[in-house]
Amino acid sequence: MSLHLFLYGGRVSVTLAPSSAAPAGVPPARRRTRVLALPEARWALAALVAFLAGLAADLGGAPPWTSGILYAVAYVSGGWEPALEGLRALRGKTLDVDLLMIVAALGAASIGQVLDGALLIVIFATSGALEALATARTADSVRGLLDLAPTTATRLTDGGEETVPTAELAVGDVLLVRPGERIGADGTVLDGVSEADQATITGESVPVVKRPGDEVFAGTLNGTGALRVRVGRDPADSVIARIVALVEEASRTKAPTQLFIEKIEQRYAVGVVVATLAVFGIPLAFGENLTDALLRAMTFMIVASPCAVVLATMPPLLSAIANAGRHGVLVKSAVAMERLGETDAAALDKTGTLTEGTPEVTAVRPLPGSGLDEDALLALAASAEHPSEHPLARAVVASAHARGLPLAPAADFTALPGRGITATVDGRVVTVGRAEETEASDGETVIRVTRDGTPVGTLALSDRLRHDAPAATSALTALTGTAPVLLTGDNARAAVRVATATGLTDVRAGLLPEDKVNAVRDLQTAGRKVLFVGDGVNDAPALAAAHAGIAMGRAGSDLALETADAVVVRDELAAVPAVVRLSRTARRLVLQNLVIAGTAITGLVLWDLIGHLPLPLGVAGHEGSTVLVGLNGLRLLRESAWRSGQPQDT
């Protein structure tokens, strides 16, 4: 499959080679492309090192030939690839800004401004390396998603069973899924009872009981029971395969923006080249000597070069990125930072985003006549659950430890798939299992505790709400003018409980990944620029489809982290509105800088055309405007720039 990304500087296509999945039940190892494994990164680093060495030689009073050689190395290292691409573009009868910058750098060198030219080369080489890295990391994450689906499955036949590649499965085949294996295809349970960890698909925080007639998804992890599953979809049409396709499709929709940028680049490049030739040729035709005509043309090339325009945009955005990074938010590029500030609507995932993604005991309810109080009931349940690895069991044991309750040893421990566990505690047979759904309320998961066959109480568990969720949703409402939409694969009761606690009214529950994408696209069809916040593999398509996406980083899946425009590393939800507000401030400074840069370039160009602009003054004016817009952008490095965007807890 191919993953297409449309980035500043051109279209990059990456073909993902097929890869083997990890053994069933074993999480696939994350494979990340090393930065220096990319040739673009190695050339950019070489150019930067050569430039800095040349600058040090200049400032240190070394012989001129020393810095000249080092600057030449910077030119060649950072400039050969864009120069080659520019020449290829010329063969296709197009002209881009990259080639123009190479010409400007060479022009600067031809009139003695070697340092200016080398700096231009370094800027563009570094930009190309960052684009290549972003593309490679996204390809890594999609390849990791493909690893979730097993490469083989056990198919039942009239003669017994056989192991076959999952790609050869057909609708109607019956699979045997053993305990701890990953399910090989989307389908329906025919026989058996187990629990499936399907957080990667639906985002549900606890494993879901699967009984005959229930749907299961390829790549999800089977629990302790054995299942017979009838294949319901061709492997190419499975939910996990559609997630990959949706990410690719959403990435491809960025093409119109790239086409618009290329159109602007083409017009600017052609205009500057034509103007430079005219500045050189017309005076020469009217009798001006060659040296003066060339000097005027090269001065024009320097003052018309877009260094100030480039820095007008980058310092505010990069300063905002650096400031956000200090506060635990990784924004992946200047483009991503800019897009965050353009959003005017928000959509939020529930599990792992508004909530912490792990269950906790919220209520202990001993039954009258049981002879147990809350601590005794919790200790009894935790003692029986202690040998279990089930997420609900771990939550019960953790709650008992938090209260400092002593746990008795459990004997004869038995796990009953889909029903719970049984163990002997202090000579009494204790059973802990899920209660009927009618006993749950407000989205809780309720487990019943029985002793020697007699119910003695229940425990209620729920996914813990993040402490800063209400303040964050309130701040997003103030920023966008409308309350965020809650999009979740979890059940409606759990979704309503979280929505009520955070002040949200538009709640959409039970959604598969494509449903989340459709919800985001519906908002965008209505003219909104949507910010989506999520954390799981199931959120990746919506993160890619949204105008901007933010992933919660601590428990976030690889694909979500790589697909999102920004990652909240410290899992502080309050950082989401803060980074959006910071982005809006950066966009305002970008506009200010463009006005400053445009005014400076226009003034210097007119001076050179109408009068006689001395080369030193032209360089000083050009570099002065560049420094000015750079310093203006660096204002966003201040601590106050972040604090002004933080919501206050209520």
WOWO-V45479 format. One record per pair of residues at least 12 apart in sequence whose C-alpha atoms are under 10 Angstrom apart, sorted by the first residue. I is the first residue (numbers start at 1). GAP is how many residues later the second one is. Records with the same first field share a line. If there is no record, write none. Layout:
I->GAP / GAP
//
This chain:
1->13 / 14 / 15 / 16 / 17 / 142 / 243 / 244 / 247
2->12 / 13 / 14 / 15 / 137 / 243 / 246
3->12 / 13 / 132 / 133 / 135 / 136 / 139 / 241 / 242 / 244 / 245 / 246 / 248 / 249
4->131 / 134 / 135 / 243 / 244 / 245 / 246 / 247 / 248 / 249 / 250 / 251
5->126 / 129 / 130 / 133 / 134 / 243 / 244 / 245 / 246 / 247 / 248 / 249 / 250 / 253
6->125 / 129 / 245 / 246 / 247 / 248 / 249 / 250 / 251 / 252 / 253
7->121 / 124 / 125 / 127 / 128 / 247 / 248 / 250 / 251 / 254 / 328
8->119 / 120 / 123 / 249 / 250 / 251 / 253 / 254 / 327
9->73 / 87 / 88 / 89 / 115 / 118 / 119 / 122 / 249 / 252 / 253 / 256
10->118 / 121 / 245 / 248 / 249 / 251 / 252
11->120 / 241 / 244 / 247 / 248
12->119 / 120 / 123 / 124
13->122 / 123 / 126
14->121 / 122 / 124 / 125
15->124
16->123 / 124 / 126 / 127
17->122 / 126
18->125 / 128 / 129
19->124 / 125 / 127 / 128 / 132
20->123 / 126 / 127 / 128 / 129 / 130 / 131 / 132
21->122 / 123 / 124 / 125 / 126 / 127 / 128 / 129 / 130 / 131
22->125 / 126 / 127 / 128 / 129 / 160
23->124 / 125 / 126 / 127 / 128 / 129 / 158 / 159
24->124 / 125 / 126 / 127 / 128 / 129 / 154 / 155 / 156 / 157 / 158 / 159 / 160 / 195 / 197 / 198
25->123 / 125 / 154 / 155 / 156 / 157 / 158 / 194 / 195 / 196 / 197 / 198
26->122 / 154 / 155 / 156 / 195
27->117 / 120 / 121 / 155 / 194
28->116 / 117 / 118 / 119 / 120 / 121
29->115 / 118
30->110 / 111 / 113 / 114 / 115 / 117 / 528
31->106 / 109 / 110 / 112 / 113 / 527
32->104 / 105 / 106 / 107 / 108 / 109 / 111 / 112 / 526
33->100 / 101 / 103 / 104 / 105 / 106 / 107
34->99 / 102 / 103
35->94 / 95 / 97 / 98 / 99 / 101 / 102
36->93 / 97
37->96
38->91 / 94 / 95 / 98
39->90 / 93
40->37 / 38 / 41 / 85 / 86 / 87 / 88 / 89 / 90 / 91 / 92 / 93
41->37 / 84 / 85 / 86 / 87 / 88 / 89 / 90 / 91 / 92
42->35 / 36 / 83 / 84 / 87
43->31 / 33 / 34 / 35 / 36 / 37 / 38 / 79 / 82 / 83 / 85 / 86
44->30 / 33 / 34 / 35 / 77 / 78 / 79 / 80 / 81 / 82 / 83 / 84 / 85 / 86
45->29 / 32 / 33 / 77 / 80 / 81 / 84
46->27 / 28 / 30 / 31 / 32 / 76 / 79
47->23 / 24 / 25 / 26 / 27 / 28 / 29 / 30 / 31 / 32 / 71 / 72 / 74 / 75 / 76 / 78 / 79
48->23 / 25 / 26 / 27 / 29 / 30 / 70 / 71 / 73 / 74 / 75 / 77 / 78
49->21 / 22 / 24 / 25 / 73
50->17 / 19 / 20 / 21 / 22 / 23 / 24 / 25 / 27 / 28 / 68 / 72
51->16 / 19 / 20 / 21 / 22 / 23 / 24 / 64 / 67 / 68 / 70 / 71
52->15 / 18 / 19 / 22 / 66 / 67
53->13 / 14 / 17 / 18 / 21
54->12 / 13 / 14 / 15 / 16 / 17 / 18 / 19 / 20 / 61 / 64
55->12 / 13 / 15 / 16 / 60 / 63
57->13
58->57
67->47 / 48
68->41 / 46 / 47
70->48
71->38 / 43 / 44 / 46 / 47 / 48
72->37 / 42 / 46
73->45
74->43 / 44 / 45 / 47 / 48 / 51
75->27 / 30 / 31 / 39 / 42 / 43 / 44 / 45 / 46 / 47 / 50
76->42 / 45
77->44 / 45 / 48
78->24 / 40 / 42 / 43 / 44 / 45 / 46 / 47 / 48 / 50
79->19 / 20 / 22 / 23 / 26 / 39 / 41 / 42 / 43 / 45 / 46
80->22 / 41 / 45
81->17 / 44 / 47
82->14 / 15 / 16 / 17 / 18 / 19 / 20 / 39 / 42 / 43 / 46
83->15 / 16 / 17 / 18 / 19 / 20
84->15
85->13 / 14
86->12 / 13 / 14 / 16
87->12
94->172 / 175 / 176
95->167 / 170 / 171 / 172 / 173 / 174 / 175 / 178
96->166 / 167 / 168 / 169 / 170 / 171 / 172 / 173 / 174
97->165 / 167 / 168 / 169 / 170 / 171 / 172 / 173 / 175 / 208 / 209
98->23 / 26 / 27 / 167 / 171
99->170
100->165 / 166 / 168 / 169 / 170 / 172 / 173 / 201 / 205 / 206
101->16 / 19 / 20 / 23 / 168 / 200 / 201 / 204 / 205 / 206
102->15 / 16 / 18 / 19 / 22
103->14 / 170 / 198 / 202
104->12 / 13 / 16 / 17 / 169 / 194 / 196 / 197 / 198 / 199 / 200 / 201 / 202
105->12 / 13 / 14 / 15 / 16 / 196 / 197 / 200
106->12 / 15 / 192
107->187 / 188 / 190 / 191 / 192 / 194 / 195
108->190 / 191 / 193 / 194 / 511
109->189
110->184 / 185 / 188
111->183 / 184 / 187 / 188 / 504
113->189 / 502 / 503 / 506
116->186 / 191 / 503 / 507
117->185
119->188
120->185 / 186 / 187
123->184 / 187 / 188
127->206
130->202 / 203
131->202
134->198 / 199 / 428 / 429
135->427
136->426
137->421 / 422 / 424 / 425 / 426
138->109 / 420 / 421 / 422 / 423 / 424 / 425 / 426
139->420 / 423 / 424
140->418 / 419 / 422
141->396 / 416 / 417 / 418 / 419 / 420 / 421 / 422
142->101 / 102 / 103 / 105 / 106 / 395 / 398 / 416 / 417 / 418 / 420 / 421
143->101 / 416
144->413 / 414 / 415
145->55 / 74 / 95 / 96 / 98 / 99 / 392 / 412 / 413 / 414
146->73 / 94 / 95 / 97 / 98
147->72
148->34 / 35 / 36 / 52 / 70 / 71 / 72 / 73 / 92
149->17 / 33 / 34 / 35 / 36 / 68 / 69 / 70 / 71 / 72 / 86 / 89 / 91 / 92
150->15 / 16 / 17 / 31 / 32 / 33 / 34 / 35 / 68 / 69 / 70
151->13 / 14 / 15 / 16 / 31 / 33 / 68
152->12 / 13 / 14 / 15 / 16 / 17 / 30 / 31 / 32
153->12 / 13 / 14 / 15 / 16 / 22 / 23 / 24 / 28 / 29 / 30 / 31 / 32
154->12 / 20 / 21 / 22 / 23 / 24 / 29 / 30 / 74
155->14 / 18 / 19 / 20 / 21 / 22 / 29 / 73 / 74 / 75 / 76
156->17 / 18 / 19 / 20 / 72 / 73 / 74
157->16 / 17 / 18
161->13 / 14 / 15
162->13 / 14
163->12 / 13
165->19
166->17 / 18 / 19 / 52 / 68 / 69 / 70
167->17 / 18 / 67 / 68 / 69
168->66 / 67
169->15 / 16 / 62 / 64 / 65 / 66 / 67
170->15 / 60 / 61 / 62 / 63 / 64 / 65
171->14 / 15 / 16 / 59 / 60 / 61 / 62 / 63 / 64
172->15 / 16 / 57 / 58 / 59 / 60 / 61 / 62
173->12 / 14 / 56 / 57 / 58 / 59 / 60
174->13 / 14 / 15 / 16 / 54 / 55 / 56 / 57 / 58
175->12 / 14 / 15 / 52 / 53 / 54 / 55 / 56
176->15 / 16 / 50 / 51 / 52 / 53 / 54
177->15 / 44 / 45 / 46 / 48 / 49 / 50 / 51 / 52
178->16 / 44 / 45 / 46 / 47 / 48 / 49 / 50
179->15 / 16 / 17 / 42 / 43 / 44 / 45 / 46 / 47 / 48 / 238
180->16 / 41 / 42 / 43 / 44 / 45 / 46
181->15 / 38 / 39 / 40 / 41 / 42 / 43 / 45
182->14 / 15 / 35 / 36 / 37 / 38 / 39 / 40 / 41
183->13 / 33 / 34 / 35 / 36 / 37 / 38 / 39 / 44 / 46
184->32 / 33 / 34 / 35 / 36 / 37 / 45 / 47 / 51 / 54
185->31 / 32 / 33 / 34 / 35 / 44 / 45 / 46 / 47 / 48 / 49 / 50 / 51 / 52 / 53 / 54 / 55
186->29 / 30 / 31 / 32 / 33 / 34 / 43 / 44 / 45 / 46 / 47 / 48 / 49 / 51 / 52 / 53 / 54
187->26 / 27 / 28 / 29 / 30 / 31 / 41 / 42 / 43 / 44 / 45 / 46 / 47 / 51
188->22 / 23 / 24 / 25 / 26 / 27 / 28 / 29 / 39 / 40 / 41 / 42 / 43 / 44 / 45
189->21 / 22 / 23 / 24 / 25 / 26 / 27 / 38 / 39 / 40 / 41 / 42
190->21 / 22 / 23 / 24 / 25 / 37 / 38 / 39 / 40
191->19 / 20 / 21 / 22 / 35 / 36 / 37 / 38 / 39
192->18 / 19 / 20 / 33 / 34 / 35 / 36 / 37 / 225 / 226
193->16 / 17 / 18 / 19 / 21 / 30 / 31 / 32 / 33 / 34 / 35 / 223 / 224 / 225 / 226
194->13 / 14 / 15 / 16 / 17 / 18 / 28 / 29 / 30 / 31 / 32 / 33 / 222 / 223 / 224 / 225
195->12 / 13 / 14 / 15 / 16 / 26 / 27 / 28 / 29 / 30 / 31 / 32 / 195 / 222 / 223 / 224
196->12 / 13 / 14 / 20 / 21 / 24 / 25 / 26 / 27 / 28 / 29 / 222
197->12 / 19 / 20 / 22 / 23 / 24 / 25 / 26
198->18 / 19 / 20 / 21 / 22 / 23 / 24 / 340
199->21 / 22 / 152 / 158 / 290 / 291 / 337 / 338 / 339
200->17 / 19 / 20 / 21 / 40 / 313 / 335 / 336 / 337 / 338 / 339 / 357
201->16 / 17 / 18 / 19 / 38 / 39 / 42 / 288 / 310 / 311 / 312 / 335 / 336 / 337 / 338
202->15 / 149 / 286 / 287 / 288 / 289 / 308 / 309 / 310 / 311 / 334 / 335 / 336 / 337
203->146 / 147 / 148 / 149 / 154 / 285 / 286 / 287 / 307 / 308 / 309 / 310 / 331 / 332 / 333 / 334 / 335 / 336
204->146 / 147 / 148 / 153 / 154 / 259 / 284 / 285 / 286 / 287 / 290 / 306 / 332
205->145 / 146 / 147 / 150 / 151 / 152 / 153 / 154 / 186 / 187 / 257 / 258 / 284 / 285
206->151 / 152 / 153 / 184 / 185 / 186 / 239 / 256 / 257 / 284
207->13 / 14 / 15 / 16 / 183 / 184 / 185 / 211
208->14 / 15 / 210
209->13 / 14 / 208 / 209 / 210 / 225
210->12 / 13 / 15 / 17 / 207 / 208
211->16 / 206 / 207
212->15 / 16 / 17
213->16 / 17
214->15
215->14 / 15 / 17
216->13 / 14 / 15 / 16
217->14 / 15 / 16 / 21 / 22 / 23
218->13 / 15 / 17 / 20 / 21 / 22 / 23
219->19 / 20 / 21 / 22
220->20
223->167 / 194 / 195
224->166 / 191 / 192 / 193 / 194
225->190 / 191 / 192 / 193
226->191
239->273 / 274 / 275 / 299
240->273 / 297 / 298
242->271 / 272 / 299
243->269 / 270 / 271 / 274 / 294 / 295 / 296 / 297 / 298 / 299
244->293 / 296 / 297 / 315
245->296
246->267 / 268 / 271 / 294 / 295 / 296 / 298 / 299
247->270 / 293 / 294 / 295 / 296 / 297 / 298 / 312 / 316
248->293 / 296 / 297
249->292 / 295 / 296
250->267 / 291 / 292 / 293 / 294 / 295 / 296 / 297
251->290 / 293 / 294 / 312
252->292 / 293
253->291 / 292
254->290 / 291 / 293
268->38
269->36
272->28 / 29 / 32 / 33
273->28
275->22 / 25 / 26 / 29
276->18 / 20 / 21 / 22 / 23 / 24 / 25 / 28
277->17 / 20 / 21 / 24
278->19
279->14 / 15 / 16 / 17 / 18 / 19 / 20 / 21 / 22 / 329 / 330
280->12 / 13 / 14 / 15 / 16 / 17 / 18 / 20
281->12 / 13 / 16
283->13 / 14
295->319 / 320
296->312 / 313 / 316 / 317 / 318 / 319
297->311 / 312
298->317
299->305 / 306 / 309 / 314 / 315 / 316 / 317 / 318 / 319 / 320
300->301 / 304 / 305 / 306 / 307 / 308 / 309 / 313 / 315 / 318
301->304
302->299 / 302 / 303 / 313 / 316 / 317 / 320 / 321
303->297 / 298 / 299 / 300 / 301 / 302 / 305 / 312 / 315 / 316 / 317 / 318 / 319 / 320
304->294 / 296 / 297 / 298 / 300 / 301 / 318
305->296 / 317
306->291 / 292 / 295 / 316 / 320
307->290 / 294 / 315 / 316 / 318 / 319
308->285 / 286 / 288 / 289 / 290 / 292 / 293 / 314 / 315 / 316 / 317 / 318 / 319 / 320 / 321 / 322
309->281 / 284 / 285 / 286 / 287 / 288 / 289 / 291 / 292 / 316 / 317 / 320
310->283 / 284 / 287 / 316 / 319 / 320
311->279 / 282 / 283 / 286 / 314 / 315 / 316 / 317 / 318 / 319 / 320 / 322
312->277 / 278 / 279 / 280 / 281 / 282 / 283 / 284 / 285 / 286 / 313 / 314 / 315 / 316 / 317 / 318 / 319 / 320 / 321
313->21 / 22 / 25 / 273 / 274 / 276 / 277 / 278 / 279 / 280 / 281 / 284 / 316 / 317 / 320
314->19 / 20 / 21 / 272 / 276 / 279 / 315 / 316 / 319 / 320
315->19 / 271 / 274 / 275 / 278 / 314 / 315 / 316 / 317 / 318 / 319 / 320 / 321 / 322
316->18 / 21 / 22 / 266 / 267 / 269 / 270 / 271 / 272 / 273 / 274 / 275 / 277 / 313 / 314 / 315 / 316 / 317 / 318 / 319 / 320 / 321
317->14 / 16 / 17 / 18 / 19 / 20 / 21 / 265 / 266 / 267 / 268 / 269 / 270 / 272 / 273 / 316 / 317 / 319
318->13 / 15 / 16 / 17 / 19 / 268 / 315 / 316 / 318 / 319
319->15 / 263 / 267 / 311 / 314 / 315 / 316 / 317 / 318 / 319
320->14 / 17 / 18 / 259 / 262 / 263 / 264 / 265 / 266 / 267 / 313 / 314 / 315 / 316 / 317 / 318 / 321 / 322
321->12 / 13 / 15 / 16 / 245 / 258 / 261 / 262 / 265 / 315 / 316
322->312 / 314 / 315
323->256 / 259 / 313 / 314 / 315 / 316 / 317 / 318 / 319
324->13 / 242 / 244 / 251 / 254 / 255 / 258 / 259 / 312 / 313 / 315 / 317 / 318
325->241 / 242 / 243 / 244 / 254
326->311 / 313 / 316
327->241 / 242 / 243 / 245 / 248 / 251 / 252 / 312 / 315
328->225 / 239 / 240 / 241 / 242 / 243 / 244 / 247
329->221 / 222 / 223 / 224 / 237 / 238 / 239 / 240 / 241 / 242 / 243 / 246 / 247 / 249 / 250
330->220 / 221 / 223 / 231 / 235 / 236 / 237 / 238 / 239 / 240 / 249
331->219 / 233 / 234 / 235 / 236 / 237 / 248
332->230 / 232 / 233 / 234 / 235
333->232 / 233
334->231 / 249
335->230
336->211 / 212 / 213 / 214 / 228 / 229 / 230 / 247
337->211 / 228 / 229 / 242 / 243 / 245 / 246 / 247 / 249 / 250
338->210 / 242 / 244 / 245 / 246 / 247 / 248 / 249 / 252
339->190 / 191 / 192 / 208 / 209 / 210 / 226 / 241 / 244 / 245 / 248
340->189 / 190 / 191 / 207 / 208 / 209 / 210 / 225 / 226 / 236 / 237 / 239 / 240 / 241 / 242 / 243 / 244 / 247
341->138 / 188 / 190 / 207 / 238 / 239 / 240 / 241 / 242 / 243 / 244 / 245 / 246 / 247
342->138 / 186 / 187 / 188 / 189 / 205 / 206 / 238 / 241 / 242 / 245
343->136 / 137 / 185 / 186 / 187 / 188 / 189 / 203 / 204 / 205 / 206 / 237 / 240 / 241
344->132 / 133 / 135 / 136 / 137 / 138 / 183 / 184 / 185 / 186 / 187 / 203
345->131 / 132 / 134 / 135 / 136 / 137 / 138 / 139 / 140 / 175 / 178 / 179 / 182 / 183 / 184 / 185 / 186 / 187 / 202
346->127 / 130 / 131 / 133 / 134 / 135 / 136 / 137 / 138 / 139 / 140 / 174 / 177 / 182 / 183 / 184 / 185 / 186 / 187 / 200 / 202 / 203
347->129 / 136 / 137 / 138 / 139 / 140 / 159 / 160 / 169 / 172 / 173 / 176 / 183 / 184 / 185 / 186 / 187 / 195 / 196 / 199 / 202
348->125 / 136 / 137 / 138 / 139 / 140 / 159 / 168 / 183 / 184 / 185 / 186 / 187 / 191 / 202
349->136 / 137 / 138 / 139 / 140 / 141 / 146 / 159 / 160 / 167 / 183 / 184 / 185 / 186 / 187 / 189 / 190 / 193 / 202
350->113 / 115 / 136 / 137 / 138 / 139 / 140 / 144 / 145 / 148 / 149 / 159 / 183 / 184 / 185
351->112 / 113 / 114 / 136 / 137 / 138 / 139 / 143 / 144 / 147 / 183 / 184 / 185
352->111 / 112 / 113 / 114 / 182 / 183 / 184 / 199 / 200 / 201 / 202 / 203 / 204 / 219
353->112 / 113 / 116 / 180 / 181 / 182 / 183 / 198 / 199 / 200 / 202 / 203 / 218 / 219 / 220
354->109 / 110 / 111 / 112 / 113 / 114 / 115 / 116 / 118 / 119 / 132 / 144 / 145 / 148 / 179 / 180 / 198 / 219
355->107 / 108 / 109 / 110 / 111 / 112 / 113 / 114 / 143 / 218
356->107 / 108 / 109 / 110 / 111 / 196 / 198 / 199 / 215
357->105 / 106 / 107 / 108 / 109 / 178 / 198
358->33 / 34 / 36 / 37 / 103 / 104 / 105 / 106 / 107
359->32 / 33 / 34 / 35 / 36 / 37 / 85 / 86 / 101 / 102 / 103 / 104 / 105
360->31 / 32 / 33 / 34 / 35 / 36 / 37 / 38 / 39 / 85 / 100 / 101 / 102 / 103 / 104
361->17 / 31 / 34 / 35 / 36 / 37 / 38 / 39 / 83 / 84 / 85 / 98 / 99 / 100 / 101 / 102 / 103
362->34 / 37 / 82 / 83 / 84 / 97 / 98 / 99 / 100 / 101 / 102
363->15 / 81 / 83 / 95 / 96 / 97 / 98 / 99
364->12 / 13 / 14 / 82 / 93 / 94 / 95 / 96 / 97
365->12 / 13 / 83 / 84 / 91 / 92 / 93 / 94 / 95
366->12 / 82 / 83 / 89 / 90 / 91 / 92 / 93
367->82 / 88 / 89 / 90 / 91
368->88 / 89
369->87
370->80 / 81 / 84 / 85 / 86 / 87
371->85
372->84 / 85
373->84
374->83 / 84 / 85
375->25 / 28 / 29 / 30 / 31
376->24 / 29 / 30
377->23 / 72 / 73 / 79 / 80 / 81 / 82
378->18 / 19 / 21 / 22 / 25 / 27 / 29 / 71 / 79 / 80 / 81
379->17 / 18 / 20 / 21 / 22 / 24 / 25 / 26 / 27 / 28 / 29
380->20 / 25 / 26 / 27 / 28 / 30 / 45 / 46 / 50 / 51 / 52 / 69 / 70 / 71
381->12 / 15 / 16 / 19 / 26 / 42 / 44 / 49 / 50 / 51 / 52 / 66 / 67 / 68 / 69 / 70 / 76 / 77 / 78
382->12 / 13 / 14 / 15 / 16 / 17 / 18 / 19 / 23 / 24 / 25 / 26 / 28 / 50
383->13 / 14 / 17 / 22 / 23 / 24 / 25 / 26 / 27 / 28 / 40 / 41 / 42 / 43 / 47
384->12 / 13 / 23 / 24 / 25 / 26 / 27 / 28 / 29 / 30 / 37 / 38 / 39 / 40 / 41 / 45 / 46 / 47 / 48 / 65
385->12 / 25 / 28 / 29 / 30 / 35 / 36 / 37 / 38 / 45 / 46 / 47 / 48
386->12 / 21 / 22 / 23 / 24 / 27 / 37
387->22 / 23 / 24 / 26 / 27 / 28 / 34 / 36
388->25 / 26 / 27 / 32 / 33
390->25 / 30 / 31
392->28 / 41 / 42 / 53 / 55 / 69 / 70
393->27 / 28 / 39 / 40
395->66 / 67
396->63 / 64 / 65
407->18
408->16 / 17 / 18
409->14 / 15 / 16 / 17
410->12 / 13 / 14 / 15 / 16 / 17 / 18 / 19 / 20
411->12 / 13 / 14 / 15 / 16 / 17 / 18
412->12 / 13 / 17
413->12 / 16 / 17 / 18
414->17
415->16 / 17 / 18
416->15 / 16 / 17
417->16
418->15 / 16
419->12 / 13 / 14 / 15 / 16 / 28
420->12 / 13 / 14 / 15 / 27 / 28 / 29
421->12 / 13 / 28
422->27 / 28 / 29
423->28
424->27 / 28
425->26
427->25
428->22 / 23 / 24 / 25
429->21 / 22 / 23 / 24 / 25
430->19 / 20 / 21 / 22 / 23 / 24 / 25 / 26
431->16 / 17 / 18 / 19 / 20 / 21 / 22 / 23 / 24
432->15 / 16 / 17 / 18 / 19 / 23 / 25 / 26 / 27
433->13 / 14 / 15 / 16 / 17 / 25 / 26
434->12 / 13 / 14 / 15 / 24 / 25 / 26
435->12 / 13 / 14 / 23 / 24 / 25
436->12
439->19 / 21
440->20 / 21 / 53
441->19 / 52 / 53 / 56
442->20 / 50 / 51 / 52 / 53 / 54 / 55 / 56 / 58
443->17 / 18 / 19 / 20 / 47 / 48 / 49 / 50 / 51 / 52 / 53 / 54 / 55
444->15 / 16 / 17 / 18 / 19 / 49 / 50 / 53
445->14 / 15 / 16 / 17 / 18 / 49
446->12 / 13 / 14 / 15 / 16
447->12 / 13 / 14
448->12
462->32 / 35
463->31 / 35
464->34
465->32 / 33 / 36 / 37
466->32 / 36 / 105 / 106 / 107 / 108
467->105 / 106 / 107 / 182
468->34 / 104 / 105 / 106 / 107 / 179 / 180 / 181 / 182
469->29 / 32 / 33 / 34 / 103 / 104 / 105 / 180
470->28 / 29 / 30 / 31 / 32 / 33 / 34 / 103 / 104 / 177 / 178 / 179 / 180
471->31 / 32 / 102 / 103 / 106 / 175 / 176 / 177 / 178 / 179
472->30 / 100 / 101 / 102 / 103 / 104 / 105 / 106 / 174 / 175 / 176 / 177 / 178
473->12 / 26 / 29 / 30 / 31 / 100 / 101 / 103 / 104 / 174
474->28 / 29 / 30 / 100 / 103 / 173 / 174 / 175 / 176
475->99 / 101 / 102 / 103 / 106 / 170 / 171 / 172 / 173 / 174
476->55 / 98 / 100 / 101 / 102 / 104 / 105 / 171
477->26 / 27 / 100
478->99 / 169
479->98 / 99 / 101 / 102 / 166
480->48 / 49 / 50 / 51 / 97 / 100
482->22
483->20 / 21 / 22 / 23
484->19 / 20 / 21 / 22 / 23 / 46 / 47 / 48
485->14 / 19 / 20 / 21 / 22 / 23 / 34 / 35 / 38 / 47
486->12 / 13 / 18 / 19 / 20 / 21 / 22 / 23 / 30 / 46 / 47
487->19 / 20 / 21 / 22 / 23 / 24 / 25 / 26 / 28 / 29 / 30 / 32 / 33 / 45 / 46 / 47 / 52 / 55
488->19 / 20 / 21 / 22 / 23 / 24 / 25 / 27 / 28 / 46 / 50 / 51
489->19 / 20 / 21 / 22 / 23 / 24 / 26 / 27 / 49 / 50
490->18 / 19 / 20 / 21 / 22
491->17 / 18 / 19 / 20
492->15 / 16 / 17 / 18
493->16
494->15
495->12 / 13 / 14 / 15
496->12 / 13
511->27
512->26 / 27
513->24 / 25 / 26 / 27 / 28 / 29
514->24 / 25 / 27 / 28
515->26 / 27
516->16 / 22 / 23 / 24 / 25 / 26 / 27 / 29
517->15 / 22 / 23 / 24 / 25 / 26 / 27 / 28 / 29
518->23 / 24 / 27
519->23 / 27
520->12 / 21 / 22 / 23 / 25 / 26 / 27
521->21 / 24 / 25 / 26
523->23
524->21 / 22 / 23
528->19
529->17 / 18 / 19
530->12 / 13 / 15 / 16 / 17 / 18 / 19
531->12 / 14 / 15 / 16 / 17 / 18 / 19 / 34 / 45 / 49
532->12 / 13 / 14 / 15 / 16 / 17 / 18 / 19 / 32 / 33
533->13 / 15 / 16 / 17 / 18 / 19 / 27 / 31 / 33 / 34 / 35 / 40 / 43
534->15 / 16 / 17 / 18 / 19 / 22 / 23 / 26 / 27 / 30 / 33
535->15 / 16 / 17 / 18 / 19 / 20 / 21 / 22 / 23 / 24 / 25 / 26 / 29 / 32 / 33
536->15 / 16 / 17 / 19 / 20 / 21 / 22 / 23 / 24 / 25
537->19 / 20 / 21 / 22 / 23 / 24 / 26
538->19 / 21 / 22
539->12 / 17 / 18 / 20 / 21 / 24 / 25
540->17 / 18 / 19 / 20 / 21 / 22 / 23 / 24
541->18 / 19 / 22 / 23
542->18 / 21 / 22
543->16 / 17 / 18 / 19 / 20 / 21 / 22
544->16 / 18 / 19 / 20 / 21
545->18 / 19
546->18 / 19
547->18
548->16 / 17 / 18
549->12 / 14 / 15 / 16 / 17 / 18
550->13 / 14 / 15 / 16 / 17 / 18 / 26 / 29
551->12 / 13 / 14 / 15 / 16 / 17 / 18 / 20 / 25
552->12 / 14 / 15 / 16 / 17 / 18 / 19 / 20 / 21 / 24
553->13 / 14 / 15 / 16 / 17 / 18 / 19
554->13 / 14 / 15 / 16 / 17 / 18
555->14 / 16
556->12 / 13 / 15
566->13
573->74
574->71 / 72 / 73 / 74 / 75
575->67 / 70 / 71 / 72
576->69 / 70 / 71
577->68 / 69 / 70
578->63 / 64 / 65 / 66 / 67 / 68 / 69
579->62 / 63 / 66 / 67
580->65 / 66
581->60 / 61 / 63 / 64 / 65
582->54 / 59 / 60 / 61 / 62 / 63 / 64
583->53 / 62
584->61
585->51 / 56 / 60
586->47 / 48 / 49 / 50 / 55
589->40 / 43 / 44 / 45 / 46 / 47
590->39 / 42 / 43
592->37 / 40 / 41
593->32 / 33 / 35 / 36 / 37 / 38 / 39 / 40
594->35
595->34
596->29 / 30 / 32 / 33
597->25 / 27 / 28 / 29 / 31 / 32
598->27
599->26
600->21 / 22 / 24 / 25 / 26
601->17 / 20 / 21 / 24
603->18
604->13 / 14 / 15 / 17 / 18
605->13
//
